[in-house]
Amino acid sequence: MRRLILLAGLFSSLANAAELLTIDVHRDPHCGCCKAWISHLQDNGFTVNDHVEDNMSALKQRLGVPPRLASCHTGVIDGKFVEGHVPAADILKLSRQPDLLGAAVPGMPTGSPGMERGDIRDAYQVIGLDKQGQERVLSDYPSN
């Protein structure tokens, strides 16, 4: 009996982990860096549901992505937005912060996941947006 309880707990944990690592990515059909970001997510254990969109602005507005935080593609995981070239590790951080609506890497900084150009990296930040509309820095990535 104890073994069955342990196995049930293990399967429940695995199901939660698999759900956590599934992300819907919405992108423009002509964007190459979006596909590169999707590859970054897949290389880091995420299952990606790829959605090609005709009207990204409407989607971003519906999800509550402020124009200041906008980028070229938008992910959705566990009901939260993931805007732009957010590293996989920061998406996992987002999932552990229930007060956040989402996280973003504004613009398209060189060196962020999907925007790699050799050894060149611009400084950028991952910005979290809470339910009161306040922004806070979740991670800092320096230039090189």
N, C-alpha and C positions, 0 to 999 in steps of 0.2 A: 504494500500500500504506500509506504513512504517513497519507494522508487517511482511510483506513478505520480505522486505529488511533485517530486523533483523534476520529472520529465515534463509535466504540464507547465511548471514554472519556466523551464528552459525554453519550451516552444513558445510560450507567451512572450518571453523576452526577445526571442529571435523574430517573432512577428512584429513586435514594436520596433525593433531595430530596422527591419526591412521597410516598414512604413515610413520611418524617419528618413531613410535614405532614398526615398522616391520623391522626385521633384518634377513639376510641370514647367517646361520652359517655353515661353511665347516669344517668337522672333519674326522679323521681317524675312521674306523668302530670299532676298538678295544679299544678306549679311554673312560674310565669311567669318568674322571674329565670333559671331554667335555660335557657329559650329565648333570653333576652337574651344570656346568656354564649355560647351557641352562635352567635348572630349576630356577636358580637365575634370569635370564632374565624374564622368564615367571612370576615368583613371583613378579616382579617389573613392570608388565604391558606390556611387550614386546610380540608381536606375532613373533614366531621363525619359519622360514623355514629352516628345517634341511637337509643338504646335506652331504651325506657320500661320501668321496673322496678317490681315490686310490693314487693320486699324490699331496700331500699337498705342496711340494716344488715348483712345477710348478705354482700352484695357488698363493702362496705367492709372487713369482717372478713377475707374471703378475700384481698383485695388488700393487707392489712397496714396499713390506715389507722388510726392510733391515735385513740381517741375524742376526745382533746384537740384534734386537728387537723381534726375533722370539719366538714363543711358540708352543703349541700343536694344537690349533685350530684358525680359522680366521673367523671373522664375517665381513659382509659388510652391511653398512647402509648409505643410501643417497650417494652412490658412494665412501664412505670412508671405509678404513679397520679398524677393531677392532681386534687387535692381542692379544691372550691370555686371561688371567683372569681379564679383565677390569670390574670394578664395573658398574652397571647400571647407577648410577648417573653421572659417568664420560663419559659414552656414550652420555648422554644428553648434557653435556658440549661440547663435540666434535661437535655436530650438530650446535652449536651456534658460531663456529669458522670457517668461510669459507676459511681461509688461510691454514687449515690443511688438509693433505692427509689421516691422520688416527691417531690412538692412540694405544699404546701397553703397556702391562705389560710383560716385558721380563721374560723368564723362567717360573717357576711354583712355585711361593712363597707360602709357607704354610700360611693359613689364608686368602688368597685372595678368591673371590667368586669361588666356585667349588673346592677349595683346603682346605676346613675347616678341622681342626683336633682338636676338642675340643676348649680350650681357647688359644691354641698356635697360634701366628701370627708373621711371619717374617716381617721386615720392607721392603716395596717395594714402587715403584713409578709408576705412570701412565705417560708415555712419549708420547708427541705429536710430529708428524713429519710434518713440513711445506713443501710447494711446492718447496722451495729452498734446501730441504734436511737437514734443520737444526732441531735439536731436542730441545724440551723444556719440563720441568716438568709441568704437568697439575695438579697432586695431589700427595701428600706424605702420606703414611700410615705407622705409626710407629709400631715397634714391641711391644710386651707386656711383 
